Amino acid sequence: MKILVADKISPKGVAYLRQQPGFEVIEAYGSSPEKIIELVKDVQAIAVRSETKITRQVFAAATKLKVVGRAGVGVDNVDVDAATEHGVVVMNTPGGNTISTAELTFTHILCCARPIAQGAASMKAGNWDRKTLSGVELLRKTIGIIGLGRIGSEVAKRAQAFGMKVLAYDPYLTAARAASMQVEPVTLDALLAGSDYITVHMPLTEETNNMIDAAALAKCKKGVRIVNCARGGIVNEKALVEALKSGQVGAAGLDVFETEPLPKDSELRSAPNIVLTPHIAASTTEAQESVGIEIAEQIADVLLHGAVRNAVNLPSMDAASAKALAPYISLGAKLGSLVQQIAPKQIAKLRVTYTGKVADLDVNSITRALQGGFLRRISGDSVNAVNAPTLLTRLGVQFEVVKSTDAGDYTDLIELEATGGDGSVNSARGTLIGKNNEPRIVGINGREVEVAAEGSLLVLENLDKPGMVGSVGTLLGNDGVNIADMSLSRLTPGGTAYMVVRVDHEPSAAARDALKANANIKLAKFVQL
């Protein structure tokens, strides 16, 4: 079996591959796209870092390819959709750079406290500016950490070692987990207002894009220090530059940027009191060695044993199982995403119940699809069917699987329930219908509905009054939103009713605000499946 190492990984990782029986390792660093397409025609695996692009054309040429391993977290240089279409597993190494990123984050925090970079530049220029290079101590200062995942947790440990008070904003972090880490969970506004230093450790998603913008910075203490070693775009660069100029932000440290490489004319380069590094969070000897060895081991496991770790597209399974389970896996992912979007952000427990003939199957891959769907908007690109259970555990979310033979009116039924920290329960039920086994949503929050499990949904809970369907339809029509499907449900006349509307695209912000402002509508959620 041939393994193409297209980018330079740790020599120990290459050596590990060479030691495996039946492996032929080809090292081809710095190859052109045309050369890569030529080389992949008979390879079973490709190992890359971030330089080589594994495009749709590469997958089309690599007819024997089984796995692509990325020595690092991001897989932006791999066309994952094309990989899935061609049945190729794509794996990454999400834990390999945890310590290196946490340490760089704290380096930036220290540089925000003490003008080290400025002092070094001044000394090299022949100056001795002791009086102009005064700093502050970290002891008894407050640091706000946005995102308490792997890296955020490590930053919290280091901050506590420096005697700092740690505020934490992570809407998915349970109180028990926060207590075990000795951090104080707060709202985002409380963190902004109460922190002397703020560091972000969230994936870049629709929810976190421009999270730290001009409005957020205005809520902070004057002179706050801002650090971002996570993803460019979480901190709005233009707003940060203006805040640095005005003194609202006293200092900043960035390792990631909205556009990379950072344009030469970027205002960040001339902004005061800012230290910039060129996305070097994972650039340590230990981190690169760790991810190089880890990806080599993962590739060997796939080729020799069929075992998959840290897959970003599909879990490992044989062809027969894949064909039988594929519709259920799709349904599970949709149910997980639906429940996450209608439930409170802080969830204490998830419970999935399988009833009917699906309960006789190996539901592990379906369960992981449910978990992955639930986490998709929380954990970003790093979540997959393999690491989803671990990510839920880190969030302090309990997970329970129940099987039953009685599916009532359905041959199969899958129900996912999310219990909030306040005891509230949100749920969704789904089944497969028709000869093509199409996923269908048949229940939301205990109400019977029926709508295709795809596209964009408006989930409305309203008072059961005449004209509600018309008023909602008129509002959407005036907003240019076409209704593809609608399901209505009520328990008793005149009580509360559920309206699930499948639409062609998301209503405007003004239309969503109008729905929420309607006194007869108690709940209005836009859900993207």
Secondary structure, 3 states (H helix, E strand, C coil): CEEEECCCCCHHHHHHHHHCCCCEEEECCCCCHHHHHHHHHHCCEEEECCCCCECHHHHHHCCCCCEEEECCCCCCCECHHHHHHCCCEEECCCCCCHHHHHHHHHHHHHHHHCCHHHHHHHHHCCCCCCCCCCCCCCCCCEEEEECCCHHHHHHHHHHHHCCCEEEEECCCCCHHHHHHHCCEECCHHHHHHHCCEEEECCCCCCCCCCCECHHHHHCCCCCEEEEECCCCCCECHHHHHHHHHHCCEEEEEECCCCCCCCCCCCHHHHCCCEEECCCCCCCCHHHHHHHHHHHHHHHHHHHHHCCCCCECCCCCCCHHHHHHHHHHHHHHHHHHHHHHHHCCCCEEEEEEEEEEHHHHCCCHHHHHHHHHHHHHHHHHHHCCCCCHHHHHHHCCCEEEEEEECCCCCCCEEEEEEEEECCCCEEEEEEEEECCCCEEEEEEECCEEEEEECCCEEEEEEEECCCCHHHHHHHHHHHCCCCEEEEEEEECCCCCEEEEEEEECCCCCHHHHHHHHHCCCEEEEEEEEC
